[in-house]
Amino acid sequence: MSHLPPAARSRPPRDVSINLRASQGQRALIDQAAEALGKTRSEFMLDSACRDAETVLQDRKLFTLVEDRFQAFLDALDAPPQDNPALRRLLTEKAPWDR
């Protein structure tokens, strides 16, 4: 029987290290945020870095279109926005917390 908590048993093994240098202020900020979430510094830093890495890569996804579909896509991007009364109403009414 394992003596590790369930969360640790389900994690993939960490078999490489990543080293970096930070200022004392940066380390204190990271430690404060990690503590607020109940995480270790390493867990917090890995989670944050991986989330940002996924965002960067998702923003750079490549998609391809055949010529006529690509032209239709460009035309849609260049076209002025259509009037949307429901969206206009939503954007002009006060937020519930401002009422």
Rosetta silent file (secondary structure, phi, psi, omega in degrees, C-alpha in Angstrom):
SEQUENCE: MSHLPPAARSRPPRDVSINLRASQGQRALIDQAAEALGKTRSEFMLDSACRDAETVLQDRKLFTLVEDRFQAFLDALDAPPQDNPALRRLLTEKAPWDR
SCORE:     score description
SCORE:     0.000 S_00000001
   1 L     0.000  136.101 -177.454    0.000    0.000    0.000 S_00000001
   2 L   -78.310  144.426  177.228    1.324    3.425   -0.949 S_00000001
   3 L   -95.137    4.569  179.141    2.007    6.046    1.706 S_00000001
   4 L   -85.344  147.918  174.451    1.438    8.867   -0.785 S_00000001
   5 L   -64.434  155.731 -177.933   -1.782   10.895   -0.778 S_00000001
   6 H   -52.589  -40.908 -178.856   -4.191   10.030   -3.641 S_00000001
   7 H   -62.461  -38.526 -179.525   -3.379   13.224   -5.581 S_00000001
   8 H   -71.937  -31.562  179.591    0.336   12.412   -5.537 S_00000001
   9 H   -69.613  -29.290 -176.445   -0.276    8.825   -6.676 S_00000001
  10 H   -87.782   -9.711 -179.957   -2.188    9.986   -9.772 S_00000001
  11 L   -76.315  143.478  173.151    0.478   12.490  -10.908 S_00000001
  12 L   -67.470  153.161 -178.586    2.918   11.485  -13.614 S_00000001
  13 L   -64.174  144.535  176.520    6.492   11.142  -12.321 S_00000001
  14 L  -100.328  105.449 -172.513    8.583   14.291  -12.342 S_00000001
  15 L  -116.785    6.832  174.415   11.859   13.171  -13.784 S_00000001
  16 L  -131.940  154.585  178.522   13.424   16.415  -15.074 S_00000001
  17 L  -112.448  153.904  175.776   14.302   19.628  -13.320 S_00000001
  18 L  -126.639  122.081 -178.336   13.847   23.227  -14.420 S_00000001
  19 L  -111.818  138.921  175.407   16.103   25.782  -12.761 S_00000001
  20 L  -151.720  159.914  178.908   15.624   29.528  -12.792 S_00000001
  21 L  -110.281  145.589 -178.927   16.674   32.556  -10.838 S_00000001
  22 L  -140.979  162.435  174.233   14.276   35.137   -9.428 S_00000001
  23 L   -78.361  163.996  177.863   14.406   38.240   -7.290 S_00000001
  24 H   -60.815  -38.365  179.443   13.418   38.028   -3.642 S_00000001
  25 H   -64.153  -41.610  178.250   10.280   40.012   -4.441 S_00000001
  26 H   -64.013  -43.678  179.563    9.274   37.615   -7.206 S_00000001
  27 H   -63.083  -42.260 -179.951    9.836   34.611   -4.964 S_00000001
  28 H   -63.735  -41.952  178.946    7.811   36.187   -2.152 S_00000001
  29 H   -62.691  -46.127  178.814    4.954   36.974   -4.551 S_00000001
  30 H   -62.566  -44.241  179.515    4.958   33.430   -5.937 S_00000001
  31 H   -62.304  -40.122  179.856    5.086   31.940   -2.444 S_00000001
  32 H   -64.851  -43.831  179.407    2.178   34.111   -1.306 S_00000001
  33 H   -67.363  -41.912  178.739    0.047   33.103   -4.279 S_00000001
  34 H   -61.071  -44.052  179.269    0.968   29.420   -3.909 S_00000001
  35 H   -63.146  -39.136  179.362    0.045   29.492   -0.231 S_00000001
  36 H   -61.417  -29.654  179.890   -3.280   31.162   -1.026 S_00000001
  37 L   -96.957    0.484 -179.517   -4.098   28.208   -3.304 S_00000001
  38 L    70.507   32.182 -179.477   -2.750   25.565   -0.939 S_00000001
  39 L  -117.136  160.886  171.255    0.012   24.610   -3.356 S_00000001
  40 L   -78.226  165.625  177.104    3.755   24.302   -3.097 S_00000001
  41 H   -57.974  -45.183 -179.409    5.898   26.812   -4.919 S_00000001
  42 H   -62.278  -45.019  179.053    6.806   24.172   -7.508 S_00000001
  43 H   -60.239  -45.565 -179.417    3.182   23.149   -8.059 S_00000001
  44 H   -61.964  -46.825 -177.242    2.127   26.764   -8.452 S_00000001
  45 H   -65.964  -42.434  178.981    4.944   27.611  -10.848 S_00000001
  46 H   -65.784  -44.451  178.556    4.429   24.503  -12.989 S_00000001
  47 H   -59.957  -46.305 -178.707    0.661   24.992  -13.139 S_00000001
  48 H   -64.814  -45.612 -178.653    1.052   28.674  -14.066 S_00000001
  49 H   -65.353  -42.149  179.955    3.770   28.052  -16.655 S_00000001
  50 H   -66.974  -39.252  177.954    1.876   25.166  -18.271 S_00000001
  51 H   -62.229  -45.243  178.765   -1.371   27.184  -18.403 S_00000001
  52 H   -66.413  -39.018  179.105    0.457   30.077  -20.093 S_00000001
  53 H   -62.814  -42.983  178.408    2.286   27.701  -22.454 S_00000001
  54 H   -62.564  -40.571  179.013   -1.014   26.128  -23.530 S_00000001
  55 H   -62.965  -46.263  179.206   -2.506   29.571  -24.151 S_00000001
  56 H   -58.857  -46.474 -176.966    0.454   30.642  -26.283 S_00000001
  57 H   -70.164  -36.361  178.201    0.308   27.464  -28.351 S_00000001
  58 H   -66.476  -32.784  178.772   -3.472   27.564  -28.752 S_00000001
  59 L   -70.526  -11.927 -176.775   -3.215   31.129  -30.031 S_00000001
  60 L  -115.324   21.492  178.839   -0.917   29.913  -32.781 S_00000001
  61 L   -63.225  141.832  178.722   -2.958   27.014  -34.108 S_00000001
  62 L   -99.527  134.407  171.220   -2.793   26.610  -37.845 S_00000001
  63 L  -132.932  147.873 -178.337   -5.852   25.971  -39.901 S_00000001
  64 L  -119.865  148.474  178.386   -6.076   25.602  -43.641 S_00000001
  65 L  -134.561  149.256  172.431   -8.864   26.355  -46.057 S_00000001
  66 L   -68.139  161.126 -170.850   -9.326   25.722  -49.745 S_00000001
  67 H   -50.770  -49.502 -176.105   -9.010   28.871  -51.867 S_00000001
  68 H   -68.983  -34.673  177.429  -12.720   29.806  -52.098 S_00000001
  69 H   -69.701  -37.191  178.134  -13.308   29.175  -48.382 S_00000001
  70 H   -63.466  -42.443  178.576  -10.233   31.234  -47.519 S_00000001
  71 H   -64.000  -40.633  177.547  -11.543   34.137  -49.592 S_00000001
  72 H   -63.271  -37.673  177.418  -14.940   33.875  -47.873 S_00000001
  73 H   -63.453  -47.094  178.713  -13.128   33.916  -44.512 S_00000001
  74 H   -62.324  -41.370  178.633  -11.195   37.055  -45.482 S_00000001
  75 H   -61.513  -40.628  178.898  -14.373   38.713  -46.756 S_00000001
  76 H   -65.074  -38.728  178.251  -16.107   37.986  -43.442 S_00000001
  77 H   -66.860  -35.617 -177.403  -13.189   39.499  -41.518 S_00000001
  78 H   -82.350  -18.535 -176.490  -13.223   42.618  -43.699 S_00000001
  79 L   -70.343  144.304  175.667  -16.995   43.112  -43.630 S_00000001
  80 L   -64.569  150.794 -179.473  -18.411   45.694  -41.228 S_00000001
  81 L   -64.667  144.850  176.877  -20.149   44.132  -38.236 S_00000001
  82 L   -79.290  148.702  177.893  -23.864   43.516  -38.615 S_00000001
  83 L   -64.911  135.115 -179.923  -26.200   45.356  -36.296 S_00000001
  84 L  -133.655   92.257 -175.874  -27.119   43.213  -33.331 S_00000001
  85 H   -55.980  -38.753 -179.264  -29.795   44.901  -31.197 S_00000001
  86 H   -65.008  -41.883  178.467  -29.538   42.315  -28.414 S_00000001
  87 H   -67.381  -41.751  178.474  -25.768   42.795  -28.150 S_00000001
  88 H   -59.582  -44.061  179.076  -26.139   46.592  -28.302 S_00000001
  89 H   -62.861  -44.130 -179.683  -28.711   46.447  -25.457 S_00000001
  90 H   -60.831  -41.699 -176.920  -26.461   44.167  -23.385 S_00000001
  91 H   -76.245  -16.978 -178.944  -23.470   46.460  -23.802 S_00000001
  92 H  -100.825  -14.583 -179.844  -25.401   49.610  -22.887 S_00000001
  93 L   -84.306  152.906 -179.532  -27.277   48.407  -19.806 S_00000001
  94 L   -67.802  146.049  175.325  -25.745   48.744  -16.355 S_00000001
  95 L   -67.727  150.857 -178.162  -24.129   45.715  -14.776 S_00000001
  96 H   -54.297  -34.977 -177.766  -26.186   44.192  -11.942 S_00000001
  97 H   -79.558   -8.535  176.982  -23.630   45.320   -9.363 S_00000001
  98 H   -99.780   -2.108 -176.479  -23.836   48.939  -10.647 S_00000001
  99 L   -81.593    0.000    0.000  -27.634   49.180  -10.356 S_00000001
